[in-house]
Amino acid sequence: MNRAALLFALLPLSACVATAEAPSAPPLPTAQQAFWDALESHCGNAYAGSLATEDARDEAFRGKRMLAHWAECTPTRIAIAFHIEDADEADGWDRSRTWLVSRTADGLRLKHDHRHADGSVDAVTHYGGDNSGQGMPGAQDFPVDPYSIALFEREGLDLSLTNVWRVEVDPAGEPDARFAYQLTRRNDPTRLFRVAFDAARPVAAPPPAWGW
């Protein structure tokens, strides 16, 4: 077999190996793909933010410095660590929370990874939901999923059974780009928790979130 024929014979095998090594990203509807692209454009960056709402139930967060750090990006998952200033912690920061946005066969999914300072998993973790409908290029809503409802019921968190989380993002490089995370509840129109970050001005990356 000459060299050209040998290379031709090996081509399908090489293609299979390359395909196996590269994780595939499920296709997304247009608006969801635009949202994913905007979220992905911030990979590796960290941004400063703060509480943006006035609900008295969130008084413990008021005036605290906050950071959102794109700590890990793969073709199918983006992990954003959410750090909150906390004088009670050893280094002055609560690093227990990480938001996980993933591509699935059905669209986008938001989950919350909660850890303790020793890296162990919190009893209330991996809750969230799948995006609702097409969404918008700059915002996606994630209603609570059955797994999370069962978790909240087990842990006595009945107020969370109708949670809807929202993530908003502008592409990196846009003037006045913003990133925001928001919580509302379908059974409580007064509930609004929102934190917003200046995504036009990166800051120094913080230490890893607990357990990461």
C-alpha positions in Angstrom: 0.0 0.0 0.0 1.5 3.3 -1.0 1.7 6.3 1.4 -1.4 8.1 0.0 -3.5 5.0 0.2 -2.3 4.4 3.8 -3.2 7.9 4.9 -6.7 7.6 3.2 -7.3 4.3 5.0 -6.4 5.7 8.4 -8.5 8.9 7.9 -11.8 7.5 9.3 -10.1 6.2 12.4 -8.4 9.5 13.0 -11.7 11.3 12.6 -13.3 9.0 15.1 -10.5 9.6 17.7 -10.8 13.3 17.3 -14.5 13.2 17.7 -14.2 11.1 20.9 -11.7 13.5 22.4 -13.7 16.7 21.8 -16.9 17.0 23.9 -19.9 17.9 21.8 -22.0 20.9 22.7 -25.7 20.2 22.0 -27.3 22.7 19.6 -29.3 25.5 21.1 -32.1 27.7 19.8 -30.9 31.1 18.5 -31.6 33.2 21.6 -30.1 30.6 24.0 -27.0 30.3 21.8 -26.6 34.1 21.9 -26.9 34.0 25.7 -24.4 31.2 25.9 -22.0 33.1 23.7 -22.3 36.2 25.8 -21.8 34.2 29.0 -18.8 32.4 27.5 -17.2 35.6 26.4 -16.4 36.4 30.1 -14.5 33.1 30.7 -11.6 33.6 33.1 -12.7 37.1 34.2 -13.9 38.3 37.6 -16.2 41.3 38.3 -17.2 43.3 41.4 -20.8 43.7 42.3 -23.3 44.2 45.1 -26.9 43.7 46.2 -29.2 45.6 43.9 -32.6 45.1 45.6 -34.2 46.4 48.8 -36.0 43.3 50.2 -35.6 43.4 54.0 -35.1 39.6 54.0 -31.7 40.1 52.4 -30.4 42.6 54.9 -27.5 40.3 55.7 -26.1 41.0 52.2 -26.5 44.7 52.2 -23.3 46.7 51.9 -21.2 43.5 51.4 -18.6 43.4 48.6 -19.3 40.6 46.0 -17.4 39.0 43.2 -18.5 36.8 40.3 -15.6 34.8 38.9 -15.8 32.7 35.7 -13.8 29.9 37.3 -14.2 27.1 34.8 -15.4 27.0 31.2 -15.9 23.8 29.1 -17.9 23.4 25.8 -20.9 22.3 27.9 -20.6 24.0 31.3 -19.6 27.4 32.7 -18.9 27.6 36.5 -19.3 31.1 38.0 -18.1 31.3 41.6 -20.1 33.8 43.7 -18.0 35.3 46.6 -19.5 37.4 49.4 -17.6 39.5 51.9 -18.0 37.9 55.4 -16.0 39.0 58.4 -16.8 35.8 60.2 -14.8 33.7 57.7 -11.1 33.1 58.0 -10.1 35.2 55.0 -13.0 37.6 55.2 -15.0 36.0 52.4 -17.8 33.4 52.1 -16.7 31.3 49.1 -19.4 28.7 49.4 -21.5 29.3 46.2 -20.9 28.5 42.6 -23.4 28.9 39.8 -23.3 26.2 37.1 -24.8 26.9 33.7 -24.8 23.9 31.4 -25.9 23.0 27.9 -28.3 20.0 27.8 -30.1 18.1 25.0 -33.1 20.3 25.8 -31.5 23.7 26.3 -29.8 25.4 29.2 -29.7 24.4 32.9 -28.8 26.4 36.0 -27.6 24.6 39.2 -26.2 25.9 42.5 -23.1 24.2 43.9 -22.9 24.9 47.7 -19.9 23.8 49.7 -18.5 24.2 53.2 -15.1 25.8 53.9 -13.5 22.3 54.1 -14.8 21.6 50.6 -17.6 19.2 51.7 -20.9 19.4 50.0 -23.7 21.3 51.8 -27.0 19.5 52.5 -28.8 22.0 50.2 -26.9 21.9 46.9 -27.3 21.2 43.2 -30.7 22.8 43.1 -32.0 24.9 40.2 -33.9 24.2 36.9 -34.0 24.2 33.2 -34.6 27.4 31.1 -38.1 28.3 30.3 -38.8 28.6 26.6 -36.6 30.3 24.1 -35.6 33.1 26.5 -33.8 36.2 25.4 -30.2 36.7 24.2 -29.4 38.7 27.3 -31.5 36.9 29.9 -32.7 33.3 30.7 -35.2 32.2 33.3 -34.8 28.9 35.2 -37.9 27.7 37.1 -37.4 25.2 39.9 -37.2 21.6 38.8 -38.7 18.4 40.4 -35.3 17.4 41.9 -35.0 20.8 43.7 -38.6 20.7 44.9 -38.0 17.4 46.5 -34.8 18.7 48.1 -36.5 21.8 49.4 -39.4 19.7 50.8 -37.0 17.4 52.5 -35.0 20.2 54.1 -38.1 22.2 55.2 -37.6 25.0 52.7 -41.2 25.3 51.6 -40.8 29.0 50.6 -38.5 27.9 47.8 -40.9 25.5 46.1 -41.8 28.1 43.4 -38.4 29.6 42.8 -37.5 31.1 39.5 -33.9 32.1 38.9 -32.8 34.5 36.2 -29.3 35.1 34.8 -28.7 38.3 32.7 -25.5 39.0 30.8 -24.1 41.4 28.2 -21.2 40.2 26.0 -17.7 41.1 27.2 -16.3 44.2 25.7 -19.6 46.1 25.5 -19.6 49.5 27.1 -21.3 49.3 30.5 -21.7 45.5 30.2 -23.6 44.0 33.2 -24.0 40.6 34.7 -26.9 39.9 37.1 -28.4 37.0 39.1 -31.9 37.2 40.3 -34.4 35.2 42.4 -38.2 35.6 42.3 -41.0 33.3 43.5 -44.3 32.5 41.6 -46.2 32.3 44.9 -44.8 35.5 46.3 -44.9 38.6 44.0 -43.0 40.6 46.7 -39.9 38.4 46.6 -37.0 39.8 44.7 -33.3 39.1 45.3 -30.9 40.5 42.8 -27.2 41.0 42.7 -25.5 42.9 39.8 -21.9 43.1 38.6 -19.9 45.6 36.5 -19.0 43.2 33.7 -17.2 46.0 31.8 -14.3 46.2 34.2 -12.5 43.0 35.2 -10.9 42.8 38.6 -8.3 40.4 40.0 -9.5 36.8 40.3 -10.2 35.7 43.8 -9.0 32.4 45.4 -11.0 29.3 44.3 -14.5 28.7 45.7 -14.6 26.2 48.5 -14.2 22.7 47.1 -13.0 23.8 43.7 
